[in-house]
Amino acid sequence: MMQRTLNELRPGESATVRGLLPDNGRKIIRRLMDLGLTRGARVRCLFAAPSGEPRAYLIRGAVIALRREDAALVRAEGEEASA
């Protein structure tokens, strides 16, 4: 398994959240945690918009869309893609 950020997941890939990175005063960290992105949460990238942003993620049974800059704040341990 390799460490990376959530925005690096491709559609079909899953990962486990390992932590959140500083948001440089943007105050998005609390919102990400409220959405379920806490340590140990399993996340699956479902699909990306044609432009690549936003991406849809399955987190704790809910589908949420995240911008690339917000997904880049989530450290994750990824697993290989599944079909």
ABEGO torsion letter per residue (X at the ends): XBBBBAAABBBGBBBBBAEBBBAGGAGAAAAAAAAGBBBGBBBBBABBBAAGOBBBBBBGGBBBBBBAAAAAABBBBBBBBBX
